[in-house]
Amino acid sequence: MSEHHITPLRTYLIIAASLLFLSGVTVWVSYIDLGPLNIVVAMLVATIKASLVAFFFMHLLWDDKKNLTMFLMSLMFFGIFVTITLLDTEFRGDLDLNPEVKDPINKRAVFYDTLPLTDTHGHPVDEHSDNHHEDKDHH
Amino acid sequence: MSENIKQNYLNHPKGLMSWLLTLDHKRIGLMYLVSGILFFFLGGLLALVMRMELAAPGNDFISNDTYNNVYTLHGAIMIFLFIIPAIPGALGNILLPLMVGAKDVAFPRLNLASFYIYSFGALFAMYTIINGGVDTGWTFYTPYSTQSTSNVVPMTLGIFIIGFSSILTGLNFIATVHKMRIPGLTWYKLPLFVWALYGTSLVQITATPVLAITMVLLMLERFLGIGIFDPALGGDPVLYQHFFWFYSHPAVYIMILPAFGIISEIIPVHSRKKIWGYKFIAYSTLSIAFIGFLVWGHHMFTSGQSVFSQIVFSFITYFVGIPTGVKIFSWILTMYKGQVSFTPPMLYALSFLFLFTIGGLTGIFLGAVALDIHLHDTYFVVAHFHYVMQGGTIVAFLGGLHHWWPKSFGVMYNQTIAKICAFGVFLGFNGTFFPQFLLGLRGMPRRYATYSEEFVELHSYSTFWSGILGISIFIAIMNLFWSFIKKNKVDPGSNPWGGMTLEWTHTSSPPHPHNFEEEPVLEHGPYDYDKVIVEKTYK
């Protein structure tokens, strides 16, 4: 905190290159249907990118640790929100005996309906869109 | 106190521009106070309109559609324009720098900006009213809020904007508490009102952005047809409730924590006794702020969320009772063997203890899933949150106003009238809302403009007492402003209740434009009634 940290240009360039690479990863991975993991992978890549920006471009790594605490707190609250909400969406309807409302949420992004259907290993599957969320049954 | 004692923040500098562009936290606080009270009256008027309609079954006063508008606006105005901004914005602004011995808040310009952002957001809310109102209820639940033709957009936009004012005020207060305390004023010597404002500010900056995101998502769905909450577009309507309550449950603590702070100041001063369990109260503030983030799903027990999450939410909800109970018992033990004087602020504080406890305990009822399935969306819920919000927050706010009125404005109100009004508020409040518990238990649903014959007696009783409540609050506030108009001045050096915190001992009433003529030196803790004798001095 007492001294202003000067980051070498090299570091900036490496981080910039990593960000571009990770952007590529985001686009590439979106074409692979990983089922429920789609969102997890997308968020993971986005979190890594945001952290790189915060730590290096915004100097959080060398800054007062109070600011880091604030940043981590915001991540923690976000984590609480997502985790507890998933307790609802992942188990919605699980005690309902009527199979029609058993799984009331469409957990797949509409985007994947436009892609040729593949299983988790990327192999094409010729199945109609009604059974998308039962990926594991297609092996 | 020196020769320029006549100079205070109210009369120096002069002129309209000196008010509109002021950076003085006390003036900004006063502007929040005036606007907050205007909205309080507006919201209260809407409440009385509702009670008039409900005095008898049938639509004999207003139509169903008007009723929908009235209860939505009552809720939205009271919560977003009065309760959330009023205590931190008005009392917090006026008192926080004084209590930590600072000249001002950490970022005075940001403070003024917060006030204007709040005013700008309030304009949207006012536009909503003029343009025909909004009928979704203050929660703006989807799917109705994405389809309603009423003014959902201007109202949510207004709330979105006011949210930023909350965030900036919170940020300002946190920086002030961390950086502006005078030497020697360590964390455990801070007045508990400061702790309460600190906890509130933490919730404001961590929760309010989620409200902003929710409002943006709502508008994205309305305008661009992006499927977030609408199942037809691949969304989930219950997800809206998760988003909304992830902000709005912590917002309950934004509303109640400052009230706890006020009570923690009033009770030791008017009992002339050291506060019992200082650290317990301080830490219970922080733990309430944290636990408040984990319990939002108890508003959604009938929404169709998974049974698993209902059990989790119900279980965690009970934990809120622990730190809250710690506070209640600490306040009661503070009064034990103290020299309790029944001044107007103390009467409000005592009312608070009764009313808030009822509100809190009925919250335990509602936290139990099985019972909530029956009580959800009935008058039981209405009565419960009014006992917390009005019986708790607003009663504490009135107590705080009466407590710091001579300090903030250098004038003393008529104490007899104030005491009568405090009784009127207590009786009127219980008369209005206690029957609503019974109505709810018997199955009267909320948000209906009419009802079946069996509920007539309790509803008309509630309406009668709401009139007493309305009149008492109106006279109580007029009594305060009358003292200001009549210039019933107190001696600038007076300390009418014998308070020990810096705002009572080290500055004049009303305070100097720069708060203290010289940097105050801390001589004792905020509640050291066992060590130091502070005289009650009053003209």
HADDOCK unambig.tbl for C-alpha pairs under 7 A between the chains (distance, minus, plus):
assign (segid A and resid 74 and name CA) (segid B and resid 206 and name CA) 6.82 0.50 0.50
assign (segid A and resid 85 and name CA) (segid B and resid 242 and name CA) 6.78 0.50 0.50
assign (segid A and resid 87 and name CA) (segid B and resid 308 and name CA) 6.88 0.50 0.50
assign (segid A and resid 87 and name CA) (segid B and resid 309 and name CA) 5.39 0.50 0.50
assign (segid A and resid 88 and name CA) (segid B and resid 305 and name CA) 5.48 0.50 0.50
assign (segid A and resid 88 and name CA) (segid B and resid 306 and name CA) 4.76 0.50 0.50
assign (segid A and resid 88 and name CA) (segid B and resid 309 and name CA) 5.28 0.50 0.50
assign (segid A and resid 89 and name CA) (segid B and resid 306 and name CA) 6.99 0.50 0.50
assign (segid A and resid 91 and name CA) (segid B and resid 306 and name CA) 5.41 0.50 0.50
assign (segid A and resid 91 and name CA) (segid B and resid 308 and name CA) 6.83 0.50 0.50
assign (segid A and resid 92 and name CA) (segid B and resid 305 and name CA) 5.94 0.50 0.50
assign (segid A and resid 92 and name CA) (segid B and resid 306 and name CA) 4.14 0.50 0.50
assign (segid A and resid 93 and name CA) (segid B and resid 306 and name CA) 5.99 0.50 0.50
assign (segid A and resid 105 and name CA) (segid B and resid 236 and name CA) 6.87 0.50 0.50
assign (segid A and resid 106 and name CA) (segid B and resid 234 and name CA) 6.24 0.50 0.50
assign (segid A and resid 110 and name CA) (segid B and resid 234 and name CA) 6.93 0.50 0.50
